[in-house]
Amino acid sequence: MILKVLALDKKVDISSVILQLGILQSVTLEKSARKIFEQYRREMPYSADEINHPSVVAMCVYFASKLENVKIAKKTILSISNLNNTQWNTMEK
């Protein structure tokens, strides 16, 4: 119930993250992010709930934006991921 009140129970997907970032030309970015996401799913020991956590999805979009040379607002991606700066920096490494 607390998660619902805080809106933390919402499912986040790659398309919605890209839309929240305000990126309009997102076809190649979305393809890259999906490839990264699939690689995470195959290689990392995440459960079904963990792999769909906003932090994992946001990180995939972040890395795809780096590969595709698309600038994104770090403040916005941090808020989407539900992570603080320290947690984000740890995952980024």
N, C-alpha and C positions, 0 to 999 in steps of 0.2 A: 504494500500500500504506500509506503514512504517513497519507493522508487517511482510510483505513478504520480504522486504529488509533485515530486521534483523533476518529472519528465525524463527520468533516467532509464525507463523501461522501453523506450522507443528503439525500434530496429533501425540501424544506420546501414545504408548500402553505398556503394561507390558513386552511383548516379546522384544520390541526394547530397553527398559530401561535395561533389563537383558543383552542383547547383547552389549550395549554400555559400560556396566560395565565389560565386558570381562569374564562373568561367563559361563563356558561351560556345566557343569552338572547342568542344571537349571530346570529339570522337577518338583521336589518337591518344589523348590523355586517359580516357576511360579504358581503352584497350590495354594500354601499358599497366594501368592500375590493376586491371583484372588478371593480367599475367603474373604480376607480383603477388597478388592475393592467392592465386592458385599455387604458386610456388611455396608461399607460407603454409598453405593448407597441407601440401604434400610433405614438406620437410620439417615442420615444427610440431612438437608434441602438444598441440592445443586440442581441447575438447570442443564439441560443437558450439557450446555457449561462448567459450573464450575466443574462438576464431572470428565470431561475428561481433565481438566487442567493438565499440566505436574507436578505441585506440588503435586496434589492428587495421581497421578499414581506413582510418584517417592517415595512418603511417603509410599504407600502400599508395594512397593518393599523393601524399607528400613526396615519396620516392619517385613516383611516376612523373610528378611535376619537375623534379630535378632532371630526370632523364630526357624529358621533352622540352626543357628550357622554358617552362611556364612559371611565371612568378605568382606566388600565392602569399596571402597575408598569414604570417605565422600565428598571430594572435587569434585569428579566426579558426585556423586548423587546431590550435590548442583547445579552444572552447568546444569544438565539435568532438574532440577526442576524450574529453573528460579527464585530462591529465594536467598536472601542474608542470612548470618549466623543468624541474629536476627530473621528474618521471619521463618527460618527453626526451630530454637529453640522454637519459640512460637507454631508452629504446632506440634512439637515433644511432647510437654507436654500434 
